């Protein structure tokens, strides 16, 4: 799977590269907002319809939006898709102390959500 993901990242970079697609090369974070909104809405509709085949396609379209924005940020020297992945992984570990830490196990979805919210609040308090 790692190789497939890396190949996809390279594909997106090629789309924005010197010999890439004129439309893709022109995009900015701001110009992609509408695309992200549309693709997210299409995913929501596929989920609501329980249309697994369409959901697979729409998840790919949402992933493309993530990869395009990460590629633009990398080109601007801000961050890369690897940075996004590392940040998300650390966040998931922080916000799930009942899974990855020494906190007592959550006994219900409600307890897990309460822990998630508690950890999120602690993070926000620490950033101010």
C-alpha positions, 0 to 999 in steps of 0.5 A: 500500500505504501508504494501505491500511496507514494505513486499517487503522490507522485502522480499529483506532483506530475499533474502540477509539474512543468509538463503537467495539466494546465488546469491543475498547475493553475490551482491554488488553495483558494481555487480548490475550496469549491472543489473540496466542498463539491467532492465532500457533498458528493461523498455525503450523498453516497454515504446517505444512499449507502452506495459503496461503489460511488463512495469509493470514488468520492473518497478518492476525489476527497483524497485528491483534494487533500493531495492537491492542497498538500502539493501546493503547500510543498511547492510553496515550501510550507509543508508536505503530505508527509507532514500532514500524515505525521501531524494526524498520527500524533493527533490521533495518539494524543486524542485517544489516550484510552487506546494509546496511553495509560488512560483507562479504557473507554467503555462506550462510544460516549466515553470515548467521545468525552475523552476526545473532547477533553484532549482537544480542549487541553490542546487548545488551552495549551496553544493560547 
